Amino acid sequence: MSYGLIKTINSNVLELTLDRPKANAIDTQLSRELGKAFAEFRDNPELQVAILTGAGEQFFTAGWDLNGVAAGEDYIGDYGEGGFCGFTELQNLYKPVICAVNGLAVGAGFEMLLRADFVIAADHAEFMLPEVRRGFAPDIATIMLPKLLPRPVAMEMLMTGRRFSAQHMASFGLINEVVPAAQLMDAARNLAHELLQASPLSLAAIKEAAQITEQMGFHESFESLRSRSWPKFMEMLQSGNSQEGATAFLEKRKAEFSA
């Protein structure tokens, strides 16, 4: 265990648990520890999926530690290689990240979910952005929510500081699945196992393509693809995995993909 963080490896899955009583709040040190953990996950070919959750049942994370704020931590400070919470800005992270939300996701603890690939929440989990009541504005959420949601809904989340239930969040497509609290980690691990059945190179190509084309139109995206300038996509195409996948399907066996 490193500072505020429990790391466990199950097969090819890295599980990270925030463990900073009472609210799993993230200060600069913990954010840097998360950055190191996610960088190791990115760079270790044996690890294919990551799950991030919180200890206990009350808080996933309270977000930015207000003790650090009161002590003068810089809003736009050095939170480590991957930005705040370790993966939101991490370069070349082309592996799936699952967030298993076990309780309250507050402020930046809510915002990080907008950069995850999958979000599964316990049915008692709640989500809120209280920054406007603390004298500042959300950053990731201010950038992303107006792109993901109808403007009135995004502004309600950003400007009121209200709490939203897991069911409410799921209705907006911000959560993949809501499950009973006792089933949360099983659901996350089942999803991770499902992802392990896919070609790692295909998953990487999907994440790369999504990032490159995020601000492009359809035709511009295809022109970019045809330029053969997407490293992960080209690695996938040149790997022979598609032939192996087709052969395995015809032979009714599990595919043996190269990573």
C-alpha positions as CSV (number, residue, x, y, z in Angstrom):
1,M,0.0,0.0,0.0
2,S,1.3,3.4,-0.9
3,Y,0.0,6.7,0.5
4,G,-3.8,6.6,0.5
5,L,-3.9,3.9,-2.1
6,I,-4.3,0.1,-2.1
7,K,-3.0,-1.7,-5.2
8,T,-4.0,-5.2,-6.1
9,I,-3.4,-7.3,-9.2
10,N,-5.9,-10.0,-10.2
11,S,-4.8,-11.8,-13.3
12,N,-4.3,-9.0,-15.9
13,V,-6.5,-6.5,-14.0
14,L,-5.1,-3.7,-11.8
15,E,-7.4,-2.7,-8.9
16,L,-6.8,0.6,-7.2
17,T,-8.7,1.5,-4.0
18,L,-8.6,5.1,-2.6
19,D,-8.2,4.7,1.2
20,R,-7.9,8.1,3.0
21,P,-10.4,8.2,5.8
22,K,-12.8,9.9,6.3
23,A,-13.7,10.8,2.7
24,N,-11.0,9.5,0.4
25,A,-10.2,13.1,-0.5
26,I,-7.3,13.5,-3.0
27,D,-4.5,15.9,-2.2
28,T,-1.4,16.6,-4.3
29,Q,0.5,13.6,-2.8
30,L,-2.3,11.1,-3.5
31,S,-2.8,12.4,-7.0
32,R,0.9,11.9,-7.7
33,E,0.6,8.3,-6.3
34,L,-2.3,7.7,-8.6
35,G,-0.3,9.1,-11.5
36,K,2.5,6.7,-10.8
37,A,0.1,3.8,-10.5
38,F,-1.7,4.6,-13.8
39,A,1.6,5.1,-15.6
40,E,2.8,1.7,-14.4
41,F,-0.5,0.3,-15.6
42,R,0.0,1.9,-19.0
43,D,3.5,0.7,-19.4
44,N,3.1,-2.9,-18.1
45,P,2.1,-5.2,-21.0
46,E,0.8,-7.8,-18.5
47,L,-1.9,-5.4,-17.2
48,Q,-4.8,-4.9,-19.6
49,V,-7.7,-3.3,-17.5
50,A,-7.8,-1.0,-14.4
51,I,-10.5,-0.7,-11.8
52,L,-10.6,2.4,-9.5
53,T,-12.8,2.4,-6.5
54,G,-13.0,3.8,-2.9
55,A,-12.7,2.2,0.5
56,G,-15.8,2.0,2.6
57,E,-19.4,2.6,1.5
58,Q,-19.9,6.3,2.2
59,F,-17.4,8.0,-0.2
60,F,-16.0,7.1,-3.6
61,T,-14.0,10.3,-3.1
62,A,-14.7,13.8,-1.9
63,G,-12.5,15.1,-4.6
64,W,-10.0,17.8,-4.0
65,D,-8.9,17.8,-0.4
66,L,-10.2,21.1,1.1
67,N,-7.4,21.0,3.7
68,G,-5.0,21.4,0.9
69,V,-7.1,24.2,-0.6
70,A,-7.2,26.0,2.7
71,A,-3.4,25.6,3.0
72,G,-2.9,27.2,-0.4
73,E,-2.6,24.3,-2.8
74,D,-2.7,25.8,-6.4
75,Y,-5.9,25.1,-8.3
76,I,-3.8,24.6,-11.4
77,G,-0.9,22.9,-9.7
78,D,1.4,19.9,-10.3
79,Y,-0.8,16.9,-9.6
80,G,1.5,14.4,-11.2
81,E,2.0,12.9,-14.6
82,G,-1.6,12.1,-15.3
83,G,-3.1,15.3,-13.9
84,F,-5.6,15.3,-11.0
85,C,-6.4,11.7,-9.9
86,G,-3.7,10.1,-12.1
87,F,-5.5,9.3,-15.4
88,T,-7.5,12.2,-16.6
89,E,-4.7,13.7,-18.5
90,L,-2.3,10.8,-18.8
91,Q,-0.8,10.6,-22.3
92,N,-1.0,7.4,-24.3
93,L,-3.2,5.6,-21.9
94,Y,-4.8,3.2,-24.4
95,K,-6.2,0.7,-21.9
96,P,-9.7,0.6,-20.4
97,V,-10.3,2.3,-17.1
98,I,-13.4,1.3,-15.0
99,C,-14.5,3.4,-12.1
100,A,-16.6,1.5,-9.5
101,V,-18.4,4.2,-7.6
102,N,-19.1,2.9,-4.1
103,G,-20.5,6.1,-2.5
104,L,-20.5,9.9,-2.8
105,A,-18.5,11.3,-5.8
106,V,-18.0,14.9,-5.0
107,G,-16.4,17.7,-7.1
108,A,-13.3,16.3,-8.8
109,G,-14.4,12.9,-7.7
110,F,-17.4,13.3,-10.0
111,E,-15.3,15.0,-12.7
112,M,-12.8,12.2,-13.0
113,L,-15.6,9.9,-14.0
114,L,-16.1,11.9,-17.2
115,R,-12.6,10.7,-18.3
116,A,-13.1,7.1,-17.4
117,D,-14.1,4.5,-20.1
118,F,-16.7,2.8,-18.0
119,V,-18.6,3.8,-14.8
120,I,-20.5,1.4,-12.6
121,A,-22.2,2.7,-9.5
122,A,-23.7,1.3,-6.3
123,D,-27.4,2.1,-6.1
124,H,-26.8,4.4,-3.1
125,A,-24.1,6.5,-4.8
126,E,-24.6,10.2,-5.3
127,F,-22.9,12.8,-7.4
128,M,-22.4,16.5,-7.0
129,L,-20.3,19.5,-8.1
130,P,-20.2,21.9,-5.1
131,E,-17.3,24.0,-6.4
132,V,-19.5,27.1,-7.0
133,R,-20.3,27.1,-3.2
134,R,-16.6,27.0,-2.4
135,G,-15.5,29.9,-4.5
136,F,-14.2,28.3,-7.7
137,A,-15.5,26.5,-10.8
138,P,-15.1,22.8,-11.9
139,D,-12.6,22.4,-14.6
140,I,-13.0,19.0,-16.3
141,A,-16.8,19.1,-15.8
142,T,-17.1,22.7,-17.2
143,I,-15.2,21.6,-20.3
144,M,-17.0,18.3,-20.8
145,L,-20.6,18.3,-19.4
146,P,-21.9,20.9,-22.0
147,K,-20.6,18.6,-24.7
148,L,-22.2,15.5,-23.2
149,L,-25.6,16.8,-22.0
150,P,-28.3,19.2,-23.0
151,R,-27.1,22.6,-21.9
152,P,-29.8,23.2,-19.3
153,V,-28.9,19.9,-17.6
154,A,-25.2,20.6,-17.7
155,M,-25.7,24.0,-16.2
156,E,-27.9,22.6,-13.5
157,M,-25.1,20.2,-12.5
158,L,-22.4,22.9,-12.8
159,M,-24.1,25.8,-11.2
160,T,-26.4,24.6,-8.4
161,G,-24.2,22.2,-6.4
162,R,-27.2,19.8,-6.2
163,R,-26.8,16.1,-5.5
164,F,-27.8,13.6,-8.2
165,S,-28.6,9.9,-7.7
166,A,-26.9,7.1,-9.5
167,Q,-30.2,6.4,-11.3
168,H,-30.5,10.0,-12.4
169,M,-26.9,9.9,-13.8
170,A,-27.6,6.7,-15.6
171,S,-30.7,8.3,-17.3
172,F,-28.3,10.8,-18.8
173,G,-25.9,8.2,-20.1
174,L,-23.1,9.2,-17.7
175,I,-23.1,5.8,-16.0
176,N,-23.0,2.3,-17.6
177,E,-24.8,0.4,-14.8
178,V,-26.3,0.8,-11.4
179,V,-26.1,-2.2,-9.1
180,P,-26.7,-3.1,-5.5
181,A,-23.8,-2.0,-3.3
182,A,-22.9,-5.6,-2.4
183,Q,-22.5,-6.4,-6.1
184,L,-20.5,-3.4,-7.2
185,M,-17.0,-5.0,-7.4
186,D,-18.4,-8.2,-8.9
187,A,-20.0,-6.1,-11.6
188,A,-16.7,-4.2,-12.2
189,R,-14.7,-7.4,-12.3
190,N,-17.1,-9.1,-14.6
191,L,-16.8,-6.2,-17.0
192,A,-13.0,-6.3,-16.7
193,H,-13.1,-10.1,-17.5
194,E,-15.3,-9.3,-20.6
195,L,-12.8,-6.8,-21.8
196,L,-10.0,-9.3,-21.4
197,Q,-11.6,-11.4,-24.1
198,A,-11.0,-8.6,-26.6
199,S,-7.8,-8.0,-28.5
200,P,-5.7,-5.5,-26.5
201,L,-4.6,-3.8,-29.7
202,S,-8.2,-3.3,-30.8
203,L,-9.1,-1.7,-27.5
204,A,-6.0,0.6,-27.8
205,A,-7.0,1.5,-31.4
206,I,-10.5,2.4,-30.2
207,K,-9.2,4.7,-27.5
208,E,-6.7,6.3,-29.8
209,A,-9.3,6.9,-32.5
210,A,-11.7,8.4,-30.0
211,Q,-9.1,10.8,-28.7
212,I,-7.8,11.9,-32.1
213,T,-11.2,12.4,-33.7
214,E,-12.9,14.0,-30.6
215,Q,-13.0,17.5,-32.3
216,M,-13.2,16.3,-35.9
217,G,-16.2,15.8,-38.2
218,F,-17.0,12.4,-39.8
219,H,-15.3,13.0,-43.2
220,E,-12.2,14.7,-41.6
221,S,-11.9,11.7,-39.2
222,F,-11.9,9.2,-42.1
223,E,-9.4,11.3,-44.0
224,S,-7.2,11.2,-41.0
225,L,-7.6,7.4,-40.6
226,R,-6.7,6.9,-44.3
227,S,-3.5,8.9,-43.8
228,R,-2.2,5.9,-41.8
229,S,-0.9,8.2,-39.1
230,W,-2.6,6.6,-36.1
231,P,0.1,4.4,-34.4
232,K,-2.1,2.1,-32.4
233,F,-4.6,1.7,-35.3
234,M,-1.8,0.7,-37.6
235,E,-0.2,-1.6,-35.0
236,M,-3.6,-3.4,-34.8
237,L,-3.9,-3.7,-38.6
238,Q,-0.4,-5.1,-38.9
239,S,-0.6,-7.5,-36.0
240,G,-2.5,-10.4,-37.7
241,N,-5.0,-10.3,-34.9
242,S,-7.9,-10.0,-37.3
243,Q,-6.9,-13.2,-39.0
244,E,-6.5,-15.0,-35.7
245,G,-9.9,-13.8,-34.5
246,A,-11.6,-15.0,-37.7
247,T,-9.7,-18.4,-37.5
248,A,-10.6,-18.9,-33.9
249,F,-14.2,-18.1,-34.6
250,L,-14.4,-20.7,-37.3
251,E,-12.5,-23.3,-35.2
252,K,-14.8,-22.6,-32.2
253,R,-11.9,-21.8,-29.9
254,K,-10.7,-18.8,-27.9
255,A,-8.6,-16.4,-29.9
256,E,-4.9,-16.0,-28.9
257,F,-4.3,-12.3,-29.6
258,S,-0.9,-10.6,-29.6
259,A,-0.7,-7.6,-27.3
